[in-house]
Amino acid sequence: MKVVLLYFSTTGNTKHVALGIQKALEGAGHTVALHDGFAMLKEYVALGESSVTPLTEKYQADVVEAEVVGIGAYVS
């Protein structure tokens, strides 16, 4: 199964959980693409984006091919 995990982590806790999920899924034989949401936002800013935009082709391929998409975010 192909899985995409997208996480937003400010303290590292959500990233730690996402990495644990990735490890468990890969250990079970699944393919996992892990993406840091803040890194994605930095790419948009570097490209001069100022509004919400569709995922870049780099990320679209992972999402289109995925059977499961997981999103993890911090709570404050």
VENWORA-V282992 format. One record per residue. RES is the residue in one small letter. SS is DSSP state (a for helix, b for strand, c for the rest). NEAR is the number of other C-alpha atoms within 12 Angstrom. D_FIRST is the distance of its C-alpha to the first C-alpha in whole Angstrom. Layout:
# VENWORA-V282992
RES_SS_NEAR_D_FIRST ; RES_SS_NEAR_D_FIRST
This chain:
# VENWORA-V282992
m_c_16_0 ; k_b_24_4 ; v_b_30_6 ; v_b_34_10 ; l_b_34_13 ; l_b_33_16 ; y_b_33_19 ; f_b_27_23 ; s_c_24_25 ; t_c_18_29 ; t_c_14_30 ; g_c_17_27 ; n_a_17_25 ; t_a_23_23 ; k_a_26_21 ; h_a_21_22 ; v_a_24_20 ; a_a_31_17 ; l_a_25_17 ; g_a_17_17 ; i_a_27_14 ; q_a_28_12 ; k_a_20_14 ; a_a_16_13 ; l_a_22_9 ; e_a_19_10 ; g_a_12_12 ; a_c_13_10 ; g_c_13_8 ; h_c_19_5 ; t_b_24_6 ; v_b_31_8 ; a_b_34_11 ; l_b_34_14 ; h_b_30_17 ; d_b_27_21 ; g_a_27_22 ; f_a_20_26 ; a_a_18_25 ; m_a_25_24 ; l_a_24_27 ; k_a_14_29 ; e_a_19_28 ; y_a_19_29 ; v_a_15_32 ; a_a_11_33 ; l_c_13_32 ; g_c_12_35 ; e_c_16_33 ; s_c_12_35 ; s_c_10_33 ; v_c_12_29 ; t_c_16_28 ; p_c_14_24 ; l_c_19_22 ; t_c_18_23 ; e_a_12_21 ; k_a_14_20 ; y_a_24_17 ; q_a_17_17 ; a_a_15_15 ; d_a_24_12 ; v_a_26_13 ; v_a_18_13 ; e_a_17_10 ; a_c_21_8 ; e_c_17_6 ; v_b_20_8 ; v_b_25_11 ; g_b_24_13 ; i_b_24_17 ; g_b_27_19 ; a_b_23_23 ; y_c_20_26 ; v_c_11_29 ; s_c_6_32
